[in-house]
Amino acid sequence: MLERDIITLMDKHGSVYPFSAVASVLSDADITIANMEGTFTERGTQATKLYTFRTPPRHAIGLKQAGIDVGALGNNHTMDYGNVGLEDTLTALDDAGVPYSGAGADATEARKPALLEVNGLRIAFLSYNGVGEATFAGASSPGVARADVVWVRQDVASALTLADIVIVSLHDGTEYQDAPTATQRAFAQAAIDAGAALVLGSHAHVFQGWQSYGDGVIVWGLGNFVFDLDFDDLATLGPRPFQTAIMRFELTKDGVQSVEAVPVYIDPAQNRPVIATGEQKAAIEDRIQRLNAALR
């Protein structure tokens, strides 16, 4: 979420600032995926909702500089500034050289996978939003891809004709709740049943753990990452929204071969994620262990 205080910090220190303390980990991967919650625009009509996010398009280059290779736009903030905001966002990402999925000029475009290839492995990336506070793409209208079980089955099957591996992003769940909801479970499991190797969840603003399911892996919620949380938020919300991880996966044509969580902490003094060490690292590792145990 690259808005509010984050914009001030990027203007002062450069577009890559929010990621610079973890960029070595992000850029080390062959492919790095991020959920882009907000818009890259300075135009458009602000949606009538509690929170709306927009960032000057000039800062989209920070994603590329940080090593991010593909963005998930299937969430409840991509349409915060209407059709114009969406157009500007897609243009900014195109100009920065960051492919995306999950939003577009119509449902066909929003459901279209981002296709990447690395070391001979072809990967298709799909993104969907299950949060009702959004503008969903229609047959001839712009918006985000709806988290529909029928759609994801169709889209995964179609993507598998183009790629060896399909990764699905799901934006759904209940904010600040550790456990996935029934709708999260139904959608994620349908994606794996259809042939996806990996499902990456977001929206809850807290890390929710991961588990193996069928022939794939589901990360229920990745938690916050870049988010302007300060000491007042820490006092009000407690440590959970600050505790997260960079998830690392080894993929082959046979699916997910290994899973690793790199503990990350959002430093309230820096307003950016840093690699967790010492007591912070131990606390995050303990939390992840308890979350994963509860999912078994």
ZIFEN-V489882 format. One record per residue. N is the residue number from 1. RES is the residue in one letter. PHI is phi in degrees with one decimal (* if undefined). Layout:
n & res & phi
N & RES & PHI
N & RES & PHI
//
This chain:
n & res & phi
1 & M & *
2 & L & -101.5
3 & E & -119.1
4 & R & 52.6
5 & D & -60.3
6 & I & -63.1
7 & I & -62.6
8 & T & -58.0
9 & L & -68.4
10 & M & -67.4
11 & D & -61.6
12 & K & -83.4
13 & H & -110.8
14 & G & 111.5
15 & S & -63.0
16 & V & -86.0
17 & Y & -50.4
18 & P & -59.1
19 & F & -107.4
20 & S & -64.4
21 & A & -76.5
22 & V & -124.0
23 & A & -60.2
24 & S & -63.3
25 & V & -75.2
26 & L & -62.8
27 & S & -79.2
28 & D & -71.8
29 & A & -76.3
30 & D & -67.6
31 & I & -137.8
32 & T & -119.9
33 & I & -113.5
34 & A & -139.5
35 & N & -83.9
36 & M & -96.6
37 & E & -97.9
38 & G & 145.4
39 & T & -126.8
40 & F & -110.3
41 & T & -160.0
42 & E & -125.0
43 & R & -126.9
44 & G & 90.0
45 & T & -102.9
46 & Q & -65.6
47 & A & -67.2
48 & T & -85.2
49 & K & -159.7
50 & L & -66.2
51 & Y & -125.6
52 & T & -130.9
53 & F & -125.5
54 & R & -147.2
55 & T & -132.7
56 & P & -53.9
57 & P & -55.6
58 & R & -61.2
59 & H & -88.9
60 & A & -62.2
61 & I & -61.5
62 & G & -61.5
63 & L & -62.4
64 & K & -64.3
65 & Q & -63.4
66 & A & -81.4
67 & G & 96.3
68 & I & -80.7
69 & D & -104.7
70 & V & -155.9
71 & G & -118.2
72 & A & -93.9
73 & L & -107.9
74 & G & -78.2
75 & N & -151.0
76 & N & -89.8
77 & H & -124.9
78 & T & -62.9
79 & M & -104.9
80 & D & -60.4
81 & Y & -123.2
82 & G & 68.6
83 & N & -63.9
84 & V & -64.3
85 & G & -61.5
86 & L & -65.9
87 & E & -58.0
88 & D & -64.6
89 & T & -64.3
90 & L & -64.7
91 & T & -64.1
92 & A & -62.5
93 & L & -68.7
94 & D & -60.7
95 & D & -63.8
96 & A & -80.4
97 & G & 77.7
98 & V & -114.9
99 & P & -64.0
100 & Y & -153.9
101 & S & -148.5
102 & G & 110.1
103 & A & -154.0
104 & G & 178.6
105 & A & -69.5
106 & D & -159.4
107 & A & -63.0
108 & T & -60.8
109 & E & -67.5
110 & A & -66.1
111 & R & -88.7
112 & K & -72.9
113 & P & -78.1
114 & A & -83.0
115 & L & -111.6
116 & L & -133.1
117 & E & -135.9
118 & V & -145.4
119 & N & 51.8
120 & G & 81.5
121 & L & -96.8
122 & R & -92.6
123 & I & -121.6
124 & A & -110.1
125 & F & -120.2
126 & L & -119.4
127 & S & -142.0
128 & Y & -139.9
129 & N & -116.2
130 & G & -110.6
131 & V & -88.8
132 & G & -64.9
133 & E & -78.2
134 & A & -162.0
135 & T & -100.4
136 & F & -92.7
137 & A & -67.6
138 & G & -115.2
139 & A & -59.5
140 & S & -139.6
141 & S & -132.8
142 & P & -74.4
143 & G & 159.2
144 & V & -102.5
145 & A & -73.7
146 & R & -76.1
147 & A & -76.5
148 & D & -113.2
149 & V & -60.8
150 & V & -64.1
151 & W & -60.5
152 & V & -65.7
153 & R & -63.5
154 & Q & -64.0
155 & D & -69.1
156 & V & -65.1
157 & A & -60.3
158 & S & -65.5
159 & A & -64.7
160 & L & -69.7
161 & T & -81.3
162 & L & -110.9
163 & A & -142.0
164 & D & -83.2
165 & I & -131.9
166 & V & -117.8
167 & I & -114.4
168 & V & -120.0
169 & S & -100.7
170 & L & -124.9
171 & H & -103.1
172 & D & -167.0
173 & G & 116.8
174 & T & -111.6
175 & E & -58.7
176 & Y & 66.0
177 & Q & -102.5
178 & D & -70.1
179 & A & -92.1
180 & P & -68.2
181 & T & -84.8
182 & A & -62.6
183 & T & -70.6
184 & Q & -57.8
185 & R & -62.1
186 & A & -61.9
187 & F & -69.0
188 & A & -62.0
189 & Q & -66.8
190 & A & -63.0
191 & A & -63.6
192 & I & -67.0
193 & D & -59.0
194 & A & -79.4
195 & G & 122.8
196 & A & -66.9
197 & A & -91.5
198 & L & -150.6
199 & V & -119.5
200 & L & -114.7
201 & G & -96.8
202 & S & -155.0
203 & H & 115.3
204 & A & -71.9
205 & H & 67.5
206 & V & -137.6
207 & F & -68.4
208 & Q & -118.0
209 & G & 83.9
210 & W & -145.2
211 & Q & -156.8
212 & S & -79.6
213 & Y & -146.5
214 & G & 55.2
215 & D & -99.5
216 & G & -135.9
217 & V & -129.0
218 & I & -118.0
219 & V & -96.8
220 & W & -69.4
221 & G & -159.0
222 & L & -84.3
223 & G & 75.4
224 & N & -74.2
225 & F & -140.5
226 & V & -93.4
227 & F & -163.8
228 & D & -81.3
229 & L & -91.9
230 & D & -119.9
231 & F & -67.3
232 & D & -64.4
233 & D & -64.8
234 & L & -62.5
235 & A & -68.6
236 & T & -83.6
237 & L & -97.4
238 & G & 83.9
239 & P & -77.8
240 & R & -55.7
241 & P & -66.5
242 & F & -90.9
243 & Q & -99.0
244 & T & -149.1
245 & A & -158.6
246 & I & -89.6
247 & M & -88.3
248 & R & -120.0
249 & F & -128.4
250 & E & -99.5
251 & L & -115.9
252 & T & -132.1
253 & K & -62.2
254 & D & -88.6
255 & G & 115.2
256 & V & -80.6
257 & Q & -96.7
258 & S & -155.4
259 & V & -132.9
260 & E & -139.1
261 & A & -110.7
262 & V & -96.9
263 & P & -60.5
264 & V & -132.3
265 & Y & -127.5
266 & I & -80.9
267 & D & -77.2
268 & P & -67.0
269 & A & -78.2
270 & Q & -99.6
271 & N & 56.8
272 & R & -160.1
273 & P & -75.5
274 & V & -132.6
275 & I & -67.0
276 & A & -72.6
277 & T & -136.3
278 & G & 54.7
279 & E & -64.2
280 & Q & -62.4
281 & K & -61.7
282 & A & -61.7
283 & A & -65.1
284 & I & -69.3
285 & E & -62.7
286 & D & -64.5
287 & R & -62.4
288 & I & -60.6
289 & Q & -61.3
290 & R & -69.1
291 & L & -64.0
292 & N & -66.8
293 & A & -64.5
294 & A & -68.6
295 & L & -84.8
296 & R & -73.0
//
